[in-house]
Amino acid sequence: MTFTRLFASLAAAAAALLLASCGGGGSSGDIHPGTDTALVAGEPNAFLLFPNPQVQPDGSLQTDSLAYAQAYFAAIDPNNTKDTLAKWKAANGFDTGTGTQVTAVFGDSRDLGFGRRITARQNPDGTLAFFVENYLVKTGAAYGFSPINLEAAIVRDPKSLVYLAGIEFSPGPAGGSSFAKFFNFNVVTGAREIMVDVDGRGDKAMPGPCLTCHGGRADALTPPDASGKPRFNLLHNAVSRARGDTQGQLPPFEVDGFQFSTTPGYTRAEQEASLKTMNRMILCSYPLPAPSTFPEDACRRPAGAGEWQGTAAALVKASYGGDGLPNPAYADVDVPASWRAAGQTPLYTTVIAPACRMCHIMRGTGMQSDIDLATYEKFQSYADRTYATVVNRGNMPLAKLVYDLFHASSGEETLANFLGSQGFAARDAGGKPLRPGRPIADPGPDRVLRQGVTRLSGTGSLFANTYAWSIVSAPNGALPATLTDANTAQPTFNAASDGTYLLSLVAGNDLGPSAPKLLTLVVNNALTPAPNAIRFSDIKAILQDGNKCQGCHSPASPLPAPIYFTNEDRDGDGAAGSATDDAWYYAEVRSRINFAEIAASPLLRKPAGFHHRGFRGEGFDTSMAPGQPGRAKYDLFLNWVLNGAPQ
Amino acid sequence: MHQRLQARWRLVGFIVAALLNLATPTASTAQDTATGTVVVPGPDPTGMGPATLRGSPWSIADRVQVDLGYTYDDNVTRGRAADEILADQLLGLNVSVGGTLRINDNTQVVVTGMLNGEKFKSYNGLSNLSGGLQAELQYRQSAAFDAVTFGVFARGWLDNYVSQLRDGGHIALGVNAQGALTDRIGVYGELAWNRRYAQSDVWDLNYYSARLNLDYSLGHTGTVYLSGEYRRGNAVSDGRPTLVNVSLAQVFVLDDAFPGKQLYAYRYDARTWVGTVGYNLPLGQRASIDISWRRAQGTPIDRPDFDVQGSLRYVDNQYSVYLLKAF
């Protein structure tokens, strides 16, 4: 009996000890290597996606689809001659002893956070190829650069090798001018990847994650061709005239932004020469807008009038002492004159240079290059979009690491000051710079409509999961208007009288309600055509009205635009203007609509005079109220878009 | 009668000491790597004494032992690289109270409660107070001199450290055997499964251990002892957040025991050897001075997939002097 009691007591004591000794399952500071960074619910997560991701009627993002990647590789490598790393390296002459080949290892502390080992080569025929091993030691800790990523690149730790990138600058399958092509390969099998996760935030379709910062465009695919597969878009301002030439470029290596090891053989001083060689190669890929006698420009082809004008060449040259590249080591450029003259040196040094410049300098066309932000005036002209993307939407800066660094830097304050000076409310009530993540109501653009039922949409609201619509005012003497489902994203508005109605939308999330956003609806029952009756033919009629648009958007233009509005043999069947051509034309025009942010659609903004080489189309004056004759065409375009842009 | 009592005391003392030796959460337990014991050696084990116990079946608090001592540890971080190694000194106090339940002539249960404290001089985060309970069922076939005593034991501890990450407890289950090879040489062997729980996953440890102890009696001038232990399973070291350490680590955390040092404690699988050489000098019937040197070395079982310059092994030495007093 005593024995039994003893063991019962011991068992109870042991159980109590066992339970009590459990430590609690890990501290918050525990870091488990190999785990991916956890995504935070509610935070911006549109990184490495195009601002216009080509939202499809089913809500999917075409630029982030398998079909997009497949069409891309079908365009640049139709016979799959580069569908493995080995084949790609062989095709580009790696390790053949010919041409020039150099390697550098550094920490990409300001872009994607990798330790990078880059081998670059220039072949005797002038083609270029860059093979990039990207190393990331996954710790599950906050996303960011770590020196151990650089260590991993130095020792080539296979466990930390997260992806292999290949970028080549070579002619397309049919020959012609070289253009940049982007590849990724599986780190284990070497097979070409069509989806890639470069920032731990999930797979994205190639070439999107590359193009977003390499200057490439994200136009929609064509309808399926005779083979049943859609084709990659053809950009008419590209000298190559090749599908798959997205006008993506090779950004220069901003050596001052890298981190280097102290390990012998991998110090910055020991790698400056290789990095300069690489930058010199990259310079060769930039078109030359005007003749030059400097030797580093001898490899550059003349720029086509409509394409990107090689803006980044000035940056490369200045970083090595100017023309002739006299300096052996890279040194970041001085603040450009326009920024200094405007008294905006801090804006350039804390915002533009670290967070905007490298991607934006890859952008622009011969027709219109405001987007390259090369001058203060260009940046200033984008203040509204800067406010929308940086302060509200959180899709700029477009890489998570750059985004985090920006918001942790003094640049956030500097930008808030700038935006405040441009009339934007960039600070909260406490004076702190506003950040993306707070709910922002978007009831859609002011518009003109007919009497009767119209479905409104607040789905463009940001970081919102509650909606509260209300009618603020109605025209005097009007019959009452009604709102049904006023607490949903898409209520219906029913007006029985003409006049101007003012509505309000308050969106909300766990942080609370947004500021109310007003929507002006001008009801005009004589509106023709009715908004829901507008079709592509109505849009096409305006686009093809004389030379108003076609003057530049046609093959005849000396300054080719990326898109033609003329009837062309788009599908290549030998006949122009067929129904199939028209379907392809429709796809190209729809591609100019940003269904993720309708007001930002180039189809609406360009003819309204925003960054359109100074041209504003007749009937596109958005300074007028909806329904005014001076913006009738804009209203037509807008109502077509708001109705889903039916063909 | 007196001799029998003395022999019995030596037997019990040896068992308690042996268990204490494993259970004492000292500097090494803070990391829970190889050097599981700072001091408390196994005194003269030669007099194994009778298995049969006389009188009442319950003997409560029939032994009380207090140990007080000093240790110099040249690698409390169990660091591998020079810039990861920190040395420290500590004072230790161990109190144990034991009771015995005689079941029959061959079997008894030994229950021991223990309270241990350590105070580190430089890295106070390692200082701790731990309390635990252990129970061992012992069986001895006969009272013959060369009869072997077999044991099955379980113990559990609660650990409270200045370093909050280490707070928790640990348990161990195992078997042991002890006997006398000659009238001067005693031997003790043990196999155990050890599990530790802590606030941080880094100190959630799971490992197996095998231990062999030899005592050589010098008669009235004391006992010399040798001990060897092999551990396989989780171990903890502190180090810089280098690629090598991260590659080895199953989990790591910024160690709160070394503030300002930017050292990360990391758990990994290791093979660990511990060797101890000690000398126990009796001071009368119930006290002794114990001097020991323990050396531990732990080697990761897995290697990184890249070339590593230098050794991945850590080495730790502990030099201790303790006063042992039985009541």
HADDOCK unambig.tbl for C-alpha pairs under 7 A between the chains (distance, minus, plus):
assign (segid A and resid 14 and name CA) (segid B and resid 156 and name CA) 6.44 0.50 0.50
assign (segid A and resid 17 and name CA) (segid B and resid 156 and name CA) 5.84 0.50 0.50
assign (segid A and resid 17 and name CA) (segid B and resid 157 and name CA) 6.67 0.50 0.50
assign (segid A and resid 18 and name CA) (segid B and resid 156 and name CA) 6.84 0.50 0.50
assign (segid A and resid 21 and name CA) (segid B and resid 158 and name CA) 5.66 0.50 0.50
assign (segid A and resid 21 and name CA) (segid B and resid 168 and name CA) 4.80 0.50 0.50
assign (segid A and resid 21 and name CA) (segid B and resid 169 and name CA) 3.99 0.50 0.50
assign (segid A and resid 21 and name CA) (segid B and resid 170 and name CA) 6.22 0.50 0.50
assign (segid A and resid 21 and name CA) (segid B and resid 197 and name CA) 6.11 0.50 0.50
assign (segid A and resid 22 and name CA) (segid B and resid 168 and name CA) 5.88 0.50 0.50
assign (segid A and resid 22 and name CA) (segid B and resid 169 and name CA) 6.50 0.50 0.50
assign (segid A and resid 22 and name CA) (segid B and resid 197 and name CA) 5.02 0.50 0.50
assign (segid A and resid 22 and name CA) (segid B and resid 198 and name CA) 6.40 0.50 0.50
assign (segid A and resid 23 and name CA) (segid B and resid 167 and name CA) 6.64 0.50 0.50
assign (segid A and resid 23 and name CA) (segid B and resid 168 and name CA) 4.57 0.50 0.50
assign (segid A and resid 23 and name CA) (segid B and resid 197 and name CA) 4.88 0.50 0.50
assign (segid A and resid 23 and name CA) (segid B and resid 198 and name CA) 3.74 0.50 0.50
assign (segid A and resid 23 and name CA) (segid B and resid 199 and name CA) 4.26 0.50 0.50
assign (segid A and resid 24 and name CA) (segid B and resid 198 and name CA) 6.82 0.50 0.50
assign (segid A and resid 24 and name CA) (segid B and resid 199 and name CA) 5.32 0.50 0.50
assign (segid A and resid 25 and name CA) (segid B and resid 199 and name CA) 6.48 0.50 0.50
assign (segid A and resid 25 and name CA) (segid B and resid 201 and name CA) 6.48 0.50 0.50
assign (segid A and resid 26 and name CA) (segid B and resid 199 and name CA) 5.34 0.50 0.50
assign (segid A and resid 26 and name CA) (segid B and resid 200 and name CA) 4.20 0.50 0.50
assign (segid A and resid 26 and name CA) (segid B and resid 201 and name CA) 4.46 0.50 0.50
assign (segid A and resid 27 and name CA) (segid B and resid 199 and name CA) 5.66 0.50 0.50
assign (segid A and resid 27 and name CA) (segid B and resid 200 and name CA) 4.60 0.50 0.50
assign (segid A and resid 27 and name CA) (segid B and resid 201 and name CA) 6.88 0.50 0.50
assign (segid A and resid 29 and name CA) (segid B and resid 253 and name CA) 5.73 0.50 0.50
assign (segid A and resid 30 and name CA) (segid B and resid 200 and name CA) 6.46 0.50 0.50
assign (segid A and resid 30 and name CA) (segid B and resid 201 and name CA) 6.72 0.50 0.50
assign (segid A and resid 30 and name CA) (segid B and resid 251 and name CA) 6.56 0.50 0.50
assign (segid A and resid 30 and name CA) (segid B and resid 252 and name CA) 5.75 0.50 0.50
assign (segid A and resid 30 and name CA) (segid B and resid 253 and name CA) 4.81 0.50 0.50
assign (segid A and resid 31 and name CA) (segid B and resid 251 and name CA) 5.49 0.50 0.50
assign (segid A and resid 31 and name CA) (segid B and resid 252 and name CA) 5.22 0.50 0.50
assign (segid A and resid 31 and name CA) (segid B and resid 253 and name CA) 5.97 0.50 0.50
assign (segid A and resid 32 and name CA) (segid B and resid 250 and name CA) 6.25 0.50 0.50
assign (segid A and resid 32 and name CA) (segid B and resid 251 and name CA) 4.46 0.50 0.50
assign (segid A and resid 32 and name CA) (segid B and resid 252 and name CA) 6.57 0.50 0.50
assign (segid A and resid 33 and name CA) (segid B and resid 246 and name CA) 6.88 0.50 0.50
assign (segid A and resid 33 and name CA) (segid B and resid 250 and name CA) 6.46 0.50 0.50
assign (segid A and resid 33 and name CA) (segid B and resid 251 and name CA) 6.31 0.50 0.50
assign (segid A and resid 148 and name CA) (segid B and resid 242 and name CA) 5.92 0.50 0.50
assign (segid A and resid 148 and name CA) (segid B and resid 243 and name CA) 5.16 0.50 0.50
assign (segid A and resid 151 and name CA) (segid B and resid 243 and name CA) 6.30 0.50 0.50
assign (segid A and resid 152 and name CA) (segid B and resid 243 and name CA) 6.59 0.50 0.50
assign (segid A and resid 155 and name CA) (segid B and resid 306 and name CA) 6.26 0.50 0.50
assign (segid A and resid 156 and name CA) (segid B and resid 306 and name CA) 6.99 0.50 0.50
assign (segid A and resid 157 and name CA) (segid B and resid 305 and name CA) 6.19 0.50 0.50
assign (segid A and resid 157 and name CA) (segid B and resid 306 and name CA) 5.47 0.50 0.50
assign (segid A and resid 158 and name CA) (segid B and resid 305 and name CA) 6.60 0.50 0.50
